[in-house]
Amino acid sequence: MNMQTGKTLSVAETALCEAYDHAIGELPGDGAVLAARDTLISDFKDAGLPTRRVEAWHYTDLKALLRAVPAFDAAASVAKIGPLVEGSTVLSVANGIADARAAADGVTVRTFAEALSDGTAAAGLAARDGDDAIGRINGAFVRDGFVLDVPAGTELEAPLEIQTIQNAGQTHTRFPATFGASTKATVIERHVAGGENAAFVTTVSDIALADGAEITWIILQAQGVADTHLGQIRITLGTDAKLRLYIVNAGGKLVRQEIHVVVAGEGSDLTLRGINLLGGETHTDVTFTVGHDVPNTTSSEVIRNVIFDRARGVFQGQIRVAPDAQKTDAKMSCNTLLLSDEADFSAKPELEIFADDVQCGHGATVIDIDHTQLFYLMARGIPENKARAMLVNAFVAEIVEELEDEPLVEALEGVVAAWLEKHA
């Protein structure tokens, strides 16, 4: 007699499956959306949360790290906060519910709940591949967000801030954004904790830049000390499109931020800059892939990490150059300040090159503060903790200053300074 036992689900996996069964009757969507959700949750039940046996999750064993998932809390409330940059147009999502009443001139904005209800969102509710745990969870549970359409030729004078605040329970949002030809805009995707209760947050942004678009997109993640944040941004660049993407992680207990870029148009350029500020016993993973699929394209990625206490950080970066993508110029570096003997950082830069005429390279460094520089500052009467904070701030400041937008630079420098005041 042969006995086959079913797969044993973890506490978190069980909680997610039960949450879906309880929520499916009230989740927005037509028949096509419901079918897509059912497929995603079925695939999730089969695959479960990824472990270190899955190569893409080798340094972030989500099944072991995600030990519990809070239930939905419909009664949770949050207080509004001001924009990161004064004068920005703010699109607010409070505990997963979007408010589209504010909109910049010339930008079409609708809630993602509307796109779910009329079925237009169904095609996007699909996992990228068999290892896409974030896409599966988010697609199964997503309730709201914003759909942005910036028409060709539009130039936004002030930043557009997508502001998500959550206090407790679960929040699942999506932000598809399409930028027409020759558009220029700055978008701030800001995730902030609204209270001390633990939250489980997933978010997916789909961005398409048409020919000649020049966009700055900033993701600022500042969740609470007990929160889990699983984020994913998917990007397609058209001909001569230019994207400056900034990722700042300054919060969260368990964080995974994925960036997936397809360089599909000749002459396009990607600039990625990342700052990860890690303290306590947090775990933050930034996983990045870029595919250069056509000739004459460029990309540059620089990640700076500052790690205190018993925090653990991960950076996985992969540059892929297709056989036809001649004249590709792609460079990637990951630099880490490891400021504690108990802290840990794993870096995995990769190159896959199938073209001959390219310039590609990558590198990674891990260092401590230069004690000569520390002595120099302390010899001039600066207390050690302040001197260390000054050196750490200088380590990340040059990344922020590349933005060349004074109000935005000042705002991000303020975020870094506030975090260092608590941890340095």
N, C-alpha and C positions, 0 to 999 in steps of 0.2 A: 504494500500500500504506500503510495507516494503522497505526502502532504506538502502543500505549498502555502507558505504564510505570506500575508500581504505586507506591503511596505509599512514600516513603523514611522509615523509622523512625529516630529518634534512638537514641543508645546507651542512654539510660534507658528509652525505650519498648520497645526490643528486650529489655532485661533484664527488664522487667515481664512481657512476653508469654512469654518463655522460663521465667520463674519460675512462671507459672501452669501451663504445660504440665508442669513437673516436680512441682508441688505438688498438682495437682487430684486425684490418686489418694489423697491422705492428708488432704485438707481435709474437715472434718466436714459432714454434710448428707445429707438424703434426696434423692429424685428431683426434687422441686420446688425445693429449694435449689440442686441442681446445675444445673437449667435456668436459674434466676435468675443464677447465677454465669456460665454460658456466655453469656447475653445481655449481661451487663455487660462481660465481657472482649471480646466481639465488637464492642460499641459503642465500647469504648475503642480497639480496633485501627482502627476506622473514623475516629474523631475525633482520636485521638492526644492528647498533652498540649496544653493550651490555650496559645495565643500571645497577644501583645498585640492581635491582630486580633479576639479575642473580647472584647467590651466588659467583661464581668464580670472579666476577667483582664488588662485593659489595662495595669495598673501592675505586674503580676506575671507576666512571661512565663515560665511554668513550663517550657516546652520548652527555653528557653535557660538558665534558672537551674538546673534539675535535670539535671546533667550525667552522673550515674551513680547507680545504685541497688545497694546491697550485697545479696548473696545471703542467703537464710535461713541462720541459724547455730543449729542445734539444740543445739550443745554450749555455747552461751553461758550463763553463770550470773551471778546478781546477788546482792548481799548485802541483807538486809532493812534497812529504815530505820524509824525511829519515826514516829508520826503528827505532822502539822503542829500539831495542838492536842491537848494531853494529855487523855486520857480518851475520845478518839474511837474509834468502832468502825471497824476497818480491813478493807476488802475488797481483797485484793492480787492484782495481775496481774504476774507476773514473766516477762519475755521472751515475752509473749503468752499465757501459760497462767494461768487464773484459779483462785483458791482461795476457795471459798465457805463455808469452815467457820466463819468468824466472821460473825455477823449480829446486828443490833440487835433488841431485843424488839419484836414486832409487825410486823416487816418480812419479807416473803417474798422470798428471794433464791435464784436459780438461775443457773448459768453459761450464758453465751450459746452455748457449745458444745452444751449439752443442747438448747437451742431450735433450733439448726441440725440436730442429729441427728434430732429428732422432727418437723421440718418447720414448726414454728410460727413460725420466723423468716423463712420464705420471702417472705411478703408485704412485709416491710420492706426486702428487698434490691432496691431500685430507685433509680435516679437521680432527683433532684428535677426536673431539666430537662436540656436538651441540653448545657448547659455545666458540668454537675456532675461534674468530674473526681474530686473527693474521694469522692463517693458511688460512682462506678464502681469505683475502685481498691479502696476499703475493702470494698464488697460482694462483689467477686470473690475477695478474699484473706482476709476476716475468719475468724479461728479461734476466738476466745473473747471474753470480757467478762462482764458481769453483766446479768441482767434483774431489776429491782427493782419490787416492788409494795407500796405503802404503803396499807393499808386506810383507809377513811373514819374520821375522828375521831382518828386516831393523832397523837400529839405526841412527837417524839423529843427527849429532854432533851439528849443529847450529839450532836455532829456525826457524820455518817457519811462516812468518807473512802474514796473509790475511788482506790487507789494503783497506778499503773502504773510499773514500772521496767524499763528495757531497756538492755542492754549493747552489742549489736551486731546486724547483720543487719536483718531486717524484723519489724515488729510491727503487727498490724491488729486493733483491738478495737472492740466496740460496747457501749453502755450504755443500753438502753431503760429508762425509769423512769416509772411511773404513780403519781400521788399522788391518793388519793381525796378526797372532799368534806371540807372543814374540817380537812385535815391541816396539821401544822406541822413543818418539818424544815430542817436545814442539811446540805447535801451539799458535800463538797470533792472535786473531780475533779483529781487531782494527777499530773502527768507529770514523771518525774525520770530523768535519765541514770544508768545504773549503772556506766559505765566510760568510757574514752577512745576506744573504737572507734566508727566512724561507724554510725549507725542511721537507718533509714527508717521513720517511724511515721505511721500514719493512725488516726484515731479518730472515731467518730460517736456522738453521744448524742441519743436521742429522748425528749423529756420532755413529759408531758401532765399538766396541772393541772386537776383537777375543780373544781366550784363551791366557792368559799370557801377554797381551799387557800392557805396562806402559806408560801412556800418561798424559802430562800436557797441559791443554787447558785454555787459558786466554782470557776473553772478556773484552776489554777496550772500554767503550763508553764515548766519549767526544764530543758530538754534540754541535751545537751552541745554544745560549740563546733563540732562537725562534723556535727550531726544535722539531718535534715529532719523537720519536724512538720507534717502536714496534718490539721487538726481541723475538725469541723463539729458544731454543736448545733442541733437542730430542736425548736421549742417551740410548744405549743398551750395557750392560756389559756382556762379556762372562766369562767362568770359569777362576778363578785366575787373572782376569783383574783388573788393578788399574788405576783409573782416579783421577787426582787432577784438580779440576775445580775452577778457580778464576774469579769472576765477579767484575769489578770496574766501577761504574757509577760516572762520573765526569762532567756531562754536560746534555744538553737537557732541553726543557721546559716541555714536557710531555713524560714520559718514562714508558714503561711496558716491563720488561724482564722476560720471562717465562723459567723455567728449568724443564724438565720432564725426569726422569730417570727410566729405567727398569733394575733391577738387576736380570739377567737371568741365571748367572752361579755361581756355588758354589765356595767359596773362594774369590770372588770378593770384591773390596773395593772402596768406593767413599769418596773422601774428597772434600767438597765444602767450599770455603771461599769467603765472599762477603764484599765489601766496598762501601757504598753509601755516597757520598758527596753532600749535598743538600743546596742550598742557593737561595736567591731571592724569587720568587713565583713559583718555580718549583714543579712538582708532579712526584714522582718516585715510581714505584711499582715493587717489585721483588716477583714473585709467583713461588713456588717450590713444586714439588711432586716427591717422590721416592717410587717405589714399590719393596719390597723385596719378590721375588716370589719363591726362593729356599732356602734350609738350608745353614747355615754356611757362612753368608755374613755380612759385616760391612759397616757402613756409619757414617760420622761425618760432621755436618754443623754448621758453625759459621758465623754470619752476624754482621758486625759493621756499625752503621749509625751515621753520624755527620750532624746535621740539624741547619742551621742558618735562620735568617730573618723570612719570612712567608712561608717557604717551607713546603711541605707535603710529608711524606714518608709512604710506606706500605710494610710490609713483610707478605706473606702468605706461610706457610711451612707445608707440610703434609707428614708424614711417614706412609706407609701402609705395613703391614706384613701379607702375605698370610697364610692360615692354615698349609701348608706344610713347611713354612720357619722357622723351629726350629733353635735355636742357633743364631738368628739374634741379632746383637749388633748395635744399631742405636741411635745417640744422636744429638740433634739440639738445638742451642741457638741463640738468637737475642738480641744484646746489643746496646743501643742507647744513644748518647749524645745529649740532647735537649738543645740548647743554646740560645733559644729565647722564650719569653712568647707567641709569636704569631705563633710559629712553631707547627707542629702536626705530630704525628707518630702513626700508627695503626699496631699492631702485632697480628697475628692469627696463632699460632703454633697448629698442630693437630697430634694425633696419632690414627691410626686404626689398632688394633692388633687382629689377629685371630689365633695366635699360643700361646702355653703355655710356652715353654722354651726359653725366650727371655730377653734381657736387652735393654730397650728403655726408652728414657726420652727427655724432652724438657723444655725450660725455656726462659723467656724474661725479660729484665730489661730496665728501662728508668731513666737516671740520668743527673745531671748537672755536671759541672767541680767541683772537690773537692777544696773548697776555702782555705783549709789549705795548699794544694800543691801550689795553685796560690800565696798565701801570701809568702810561702817559697821562690819561685823564685823571686818575686818582692822585697823581703827583701834583695836580693843579687844583686840588681841593674838592673834586667831585666825588661824592659817596659811591661806593662800589656798585650798589644796586642801580643807581642812576646811570653810572658809567656803562654798565652792562646793557641797560635799556637803550642808551644812545647808540651803542655799537650794533645792537640787533636791529634797531630802527633804520640805521644806515644801510644795513644788509638788504632790507626790503624796499627802502625808499626809492632807490634808482629804478626799480620796476614800476612803481606807481607814477613816478615823474615822467615816464615815457608817454603818458596820456596827453601831456601838454594842454590840458584843460584845467585851468587854475581852480575853479570851484570843485570839480570832480577830484582833482588831486588832493585838495585840502580835506575833502570829505573822507576819502579813503585813508589818508594819513591819520585822521582823527580816529577811525576805526582801529587802525593798527596801534596807535598810542594808548587808546583805552584798554585794549587787550593786554598790552605789555605792562600797563600799570597794575593789572591784577596778577600777572604771572611772573614778570621779570624780577 
